[in-house]
Amino acid sequence: MTEHSAKDRRYTRIFFNDSDKIMGIMSSAANESKIYSLSILNMSQGGIQIRQKRKEYQGLKKGDEINLCQIVGLQELVTLTNITMRVMWIMDNEYLDHVIMGVAFVDLTGDQLKALQSFVKKHLARSKEIHSEHTTEDSEV
C-alpha cells in the first residue's frame, strides 16, 4: 500500500476506534452463502478499510469482489446494504494478528451515496465542534 497524506485523498475519511465496534457483514461475490464479519477501521465516500482476524481471513486477493451485506453500529448507514466492493489493496503481514484491506464501493445507488455523504458531513461537523470546545477550554486555562 502506498501512503498518501490526507490532502492527497479524493474523499474525506472518517476513522473509528475499536471501542466504536463498527462492523461490516460481508459475503463473497463468488459464494454469497459464505458470510463473515470484519471490523471497519475507516470509511469514505469511495470505500472502507477493513480488518479481519488472521484465523478468519478468507484469502481475498487484490481485484476480488465482495458484497457488503450491512454495516452494524452506524444507524445512519442502514441503507448501505447489498453493495458490491472491490479489494484495492491488502496488508497481509504474517506477524500481525489481523489482515487489513482497502475496498472500494463499485456501485452505490443515489440514495446510498446521499446517506454516506450526509454521514461524513455530520461526523466532520461533530468533530469540529468537539475540537472547538477543547481549544476553547485550553485557551481559558
Buried (B, 14 or more C-beta within 10 A) or exposed (E): EEEEEEEEEEEBBBEBEEEEEBBBBBBBBEEEEEEBBBBBBBBBBBBBBBBBEEEEBBEBEEEBBBBBBBBBEBEEBEBBEEBBBBBBEBEBEEEEEBBBBBBBBBEBEEEBBEBBBEBBEEBEEEEEEEEEEEEEEEEEE
